[in-house]
Amino acid sequence: MLSILGRGLIAVLNPVVKVMNTLLASVISVANAFSKAFGGSGIEKTTSSVSSSVGEITSGIEDTAGGFD
């Protein structure tokens, strides 16, 4: 019973997480562009760290979801 619920949640949330990942990647790209335009280097370090963390989370979610296919 719980496995059915879990699979359903993964099926619903996986596309949502992928869209959020795409949006965050776009925001990070825009932030890097502003940073380069205004000569700031602090935001690049922050966005790089966030980008890395988001990539690791997404990879973990995809690995988890892959087990249910």
N, C-alpha and C positions, 0 to 999 in steps of 0.2 A: 504494500500500500504506500509506504513512504518512498519507496524507490520510484514509483510512478509519479508521485508528486515532485520528487527531486528532478526527475528527467523532464517533466513539464516545465518546471521553473528554469532549468538550464536552457531548454529550447526557447523559452520566452526571453530570458535575460541575456543570452549570448549575443544576439543581434544588437540589443540595447548597449551592451558594453563595447561592442565593435564600433558603433556609431559614436559613442562617447570618446573612444580612443581616437577616432578620426578627427573629431572636433577639437580635442585637446592638442593633437598634433598640429592642427591649423593655428590654434591660438599660440602655440609655442613658436611656430614659424613667424607669425606676425610679431610676436614679442622680440624675437631675434632680429627681425628687420628693423624694428624701432630702435633696438639697442645699437645696431650697426650705424643707423642713421644719426643717432644722437651721441655716439661715441662712448656709451656706457658699457662696461664689461661685467658688472655685477649681475645683471639679469641673465646673461649668457650662462654663467655658472649655475644659476638657479634653474633656468629652463632645461639645461642639460641634465641636471640631477632629477628634475621632475620627469623629463622624457624617459630617462633610464628606468625610473621607478614604474612609470605607466607601462613601459614595454615589458618589464618583468611581471607585473600583475596580469597583463593581458596574456602573456605566454603561459602563466600558471593556470589561468581560467581556461584557455584553449586546451591545455593538456588535460585538465580535469574534465572538460566537456567532451574531449575526444574519447575518453574512456566509456562514455555512455552511448556513443554512436552505434 
